Amino acid sequence: MSEDEKQLIERELYNAITHFVERQKLVAQAMVDLGLDLEEVGQYGVAAWAAELPPGWAITQHDAERVPDGYKIYNMRKRIEALRLPDRGIWIDRDGDEWEYYLHGKGCLLTNKRTGEPIDWECNVPTLEIWFFLQYLEWQLTSPDWRDRLMHTQKWIQARGLDSVCELIREIEETRPIQPFILRIRVTDR
């Protein structure tokens, strides 16, 4: 492969990554619209969204006095228990598109019901989550809007496999740092 071909692939990947990072804001918006606090989810994970916790995870009002951030956690849990948000469901964005959501750990996976677009994001993760991006890239490679924009990347993957993209991404990050989407953005109310 020539250096020019490699640069074409790296440019395609960089554009695909920056688009993915921008799209992750939609996941944050969905989480806020569902009634979640992104900072709490980033700090406490499943405890900040699960209506029911496994035995031993709950904090009583009595425990709150002895646990760091105990009152904050206790009050958060009371709010979440009242919300009774299922870990899977449907969210409708401002354009009227339906998305399936799946809450997990410190994040959420959205999948567009019409296009199949998967967008996964975790709160407070200061680096690009490569596996989330690879899932998104697989979708991009089949999307009519992206197929032509990723021609060289598609050939690279066909010859070397999807995981080979990881090394290219590391090389891209050395020359053009990729800024992941983290909680510093402002999510608007509906």
N, C-alpha and C positions, 0 to 999 in steps of 0.2 A: 504494500500500500504506500502510495506517495504521501509526502508531507501535506500537499494540497488537499488530498482526499481526507486525511485525518483531520485537518482543520475544518473542512466542511462538516464532518460528523460532529466534531466538538461544538461548532456553531449551532448545529441543529439541536444537539443535546442541551446546550446552554439555554436556548430559546424554550425548549420543552420544559426544562426545570423551572425557569423563571415564571412560565405560565402556571405550572403546577403550584408553586409557592403562592402565587397570587390567588389561585382558586381555593387554597386552604382557608382563606378568610371566610369563605362561604360556610365552612364547617364551624368556625368560631361563631358566626352569626346564628347558625342553626342551634348551637348549644345555648346561646343567650336567649334566643326565642323560646327554647324549651324550658327556660326558667333556671338555668344553671349559672353559677358564678365561675368564670374561667380561672380566676386566681385560686379559688378553692379547689377546683378540679385539678389544677396543676400542682397544688400542694398536697392534697389529701387523696387524690385518685378516686377510686370507687366509692369511698366513704362520702364523697361530695355529690354523688348522683344516685346511688342505689337506694331504692325505697326500703329494702330489707338487707341487712348485713348478716354474715355468718355469725354463729355464736361466738361470744368473746370479743367481738369487734365494737360492740355498742358502748357508749359512754353514758352513764347515768348522771343525773344532776349532782349526786354525791361525789362521783368520781371526778367531776369537772374541777373541783377544788385542787385535786392532787396531780392533775395532768397538765403539762405545758399546753397552752392554748385551749385548755379544757372547756371553758365557757364558750369560746368561739366554736369549737367542734360540737359541743352539746346543742347550741342554738342552730348551727348549720344542719345538724341531723334532724332536729325537730322540723325545720323548714322543708327538708328533702323528704322526710316521711309523709308530711302533709301533701307534698306535690305528687307523690306516687307515680313518678315517671317510669315507664317501662324501659328496659335497656334497648329494646327494638321498637320501631314505629315508623310513622310517616311524618315528614315535615314538608311544608309547602313554602317555597321561596317567594320573594317579592314579584317575580315574573310569572308566578303561578305554576312553576314546575314542581312536580312531586319527587321527593327524595325519600329513600328508605334510610333511616339512621340506625346505627348500631353503636351504642356507648360501650367503651372498653377502657379499663385502667384509667389513664389520665387523658383520654381522647375520645374520638368519635370517627366512624367511617360513614360517609354519605355515599349513596349510590343512586344516580338519577334513574328513575323508573322507565323513562322513555329511551334514553341514549345508552344507559349502562355505565356512564362516567363514574368511576370510583375516586373519591377524594378522602384521604385519611390524614388525620392530624392529631398530634398530642400537645397539650398545653405545656408551655415552659421548656420545650426541647430546643436547645440553642444550636443544633446542627440539622442539616437536611437528613431526614429519615430515609435512607436509601431504599429500603424495602417498600415503603409507601410510594416512593417515586417510581420504582420499577413496576409496581402494580398499575400505576397511572400510565406509564409509558406503554405497557402492553395494550391498554385501552386506546391510547393515542395512535398507535400503529394500525389500529383497525378503524379508526374514526375517519369518515370522509373529509372532515375539516383539517385533519393532521397528516393523513397518509402521504400526501405529496410533499409536505414540509419536512418529512423524516425519511426521505428516499434513501439517502446514504446510510443513515443509522439502521434502517431496515436491512440493507445488504450486509452491514457489519454484523448484526445480530444473527442473520441467517447463516453466516459463515462461522461465527464464533460462539453463539449462544447469548442469551439475555444477560447472564451474570458477568460477561466480559465488559459490559457497559460500566461496571463499578470502577474499574481501573481508569477508564476514560474520564469519569466524573472526578476522580481524585486529581487527575492531571488538569482538568478545567479549573478546579478549586485552587490549584497552585498559582494559576495565572489570572483568574477572574473569580475572586471569592463570591460564593453564593450565600446571600443573606437569607436564612430561613425565616419563615413567618413565626413570630413569637408574640407574646401578649402585649407588646408595646403598641399595637394598633388600637384604634377606637372602633368598637362595634356599636352600631346604631340601634336604637330601639325601633320596633316595628311601627 
